[in-house]
């Protein structure tokens, strides 16, 4: 078990709790496990969707992170769980499962999180109210494949694009009198295909 975390029984069965405080943006854990598909994914009660058809059969301790409609953590690139609110020792760590869900067949689950704003159901990200979707995008805790399916960019993808632009601007292109004119002609097409 990760030394900064501990398991404890709760109203949902068991949950994962902070042994120490976590600042906003601090990594709590990285979800690990074997990638599974189809019937194998359906057979496991501990999966995390990581692509349109792929799931991670989550290993402990990550498999014990419960859902909340008022989460204090969220998933970023690389299946990393970060704090999106200050976490203090003894607090349960939760994330909104919907931020990593977007299946062809709409999957639904009754929600029992108990939050003041409980939606009563956990379902695909595109079913969330638009304002809540935008909130999660601003926090950078929407899975890349979900963003791509919605035609949007995550914080991680915007940062990558910015870094690539900076790197391209620093390359010594011929006739670099005007840096904008010196950019390779394929640049715009590249970004259109990889947004």
N, C-alpha and C positions, 0 to 999 in steps of 0.2 A: 504494500500500500504506500502510496505517495505520502511522505512524512508531514506534508502541510495539510493533509486531509484526513478525515476519519468517517467511518460509516456509523449510522445511528438509525434505530427504528423510528418510524413516524406514521402518520395517518395513511400514507400510501404503501407502507410495508417497510421500506428502507430507503434512506437517502444519503447523499454525500455532503459532508459539512466541512467548513473551514476550521483548521486548527490555529490559523494565524490570520491576520488582516491582509486583504488584497486591495491595492489601489485600482482605480478605473484604468483599464487598458492592460493590466498585468495578467500574464498568462497563468492560468490555474492548472490546466493539464492539457495533454494532447490525446485525443481519442485514438486508440490503437485497436487492431483486430484484423481479422481476415475478410477480404472482399468477397461478397457472395451475391448471387443473382437469382432471379426467378423464385422457384419453389423453395430453394435453400434459404433465401432471404425471408420468405413468408413463414418458414418453420421456426425461425428464431424470434424470441420476444425482445431481443436486445439489439436491434439494428438501427443504424443511422444512415439515412440516404446521403450518398456522396456524389452521385451522378444520375442522369435520367433513368438508368436501369440498374445501377450498382449501389450496393449497400455495404456498410461495414458492420460485421458481427462484432460488436464492441466488447473488448476485454475489460475486466475490472481495472481500476476503479470507475472508469468512465461509464460503464453500464448502469451505475447507480445514480447518475445525475437525472433528477426528475424534471418534468415539464412544469412551467408556471406561466400563466397569462400575464404576470408581473415579474419577469425574470430579473436576476441580478448578474447574469452572465450570458455570453453569446458566442457562437462559433465563427471563427475567421478562417482565412486561408490555411491549408495544411491541417484541417481538423483540430485547430487549436481553440480551446475554450478560454475566453478572457472575461475579466470582470467588466461589466457595463455600469455598475453602481458600486459604491464603496462596500466592501465585505468585511465584517468583523469576525473575530474568532467566535465559533459557536453557531454561526449562521448557516442555514442550508443553502447549497449552491444549486441554482436552477437555470434552465434556459427555455425559450419558447421553441418547442419541437417544430412548429410550423415554419421556422426560418430555414429549415433544411429539408423541406418536403415539397415535392412537385412531381406527382406521379401521373401516368396516363389514366389509370383508374383511380378516381378520387377515393382516398382512404380517410376514414373518420374514426375518432375515438372519443368516448365520453371523457370530459375533463373533470377532475376532482381536486384541482390544485388548491381551492379555497381562497384564492386572491379576491380582493374587493371587486376587481374588474374581470372576473372569470367569464370567459366566453361560453362556457358550458360544453364546448366541443373543440377538439384538436383536429385541424384539417390542413390541406395544402395551403401554401403561402398565398397563392392567388385568390384565395377565398377570404383572406383577412381584409378588414376595412382599409381603404387606400391610405388614410392618415397613419395607420399603424405600420403599413408596409414602408411608407416614407421614413417613419421614425427608425425602423430597423436598418434601412439603407443608410441613413445618416450616421448611425452607430457603427456601420461596417460589419454587421453580423448576419448577412444574408449569404447563403452558399452561392458560389460562383455559377453553378449550373442553373440555379433558380433564377438568378439575375439574367443570365443569357436567354432562358426560355421566355422571360418577360421583356426582352429587348432593352435591359438596363445594365448599368455597370455598378459593381460593388466598389467600395472604398479601395480595396486591394487592386482591382483592375484599373481604377483611375490613377492610383499612385504608380503602377507599372507603366502606364502610358506616359505619364509625366517624366519618369526617369528615362524612358526610351527617347522622348523628345529632347531632353537635355543632352543625352549621349550623342544623338544625331547632330545637334547644333555644334558640338565640340569637335566633330570630325573634319579633317582638312579636305574639303571638296575643291576641285579646280574652279577657278574664276569665282572666288568666294567674296567678291565685292559686296553683294547683297546676300546675306545669309539665308533669307527666305527663298531667293531665286536659286541658291546653291543646293537646296535640298533635293534629294533624288526624286524623280518623277513618280516612282512607285510608292512613295510614303503614304499619300492619302489613301490609295487603294488598300495598302496593308492595314491601316487603321480601320477602314470601313469593314474589312473582313474579320478583324480581331477585336471588335468592341464588345 
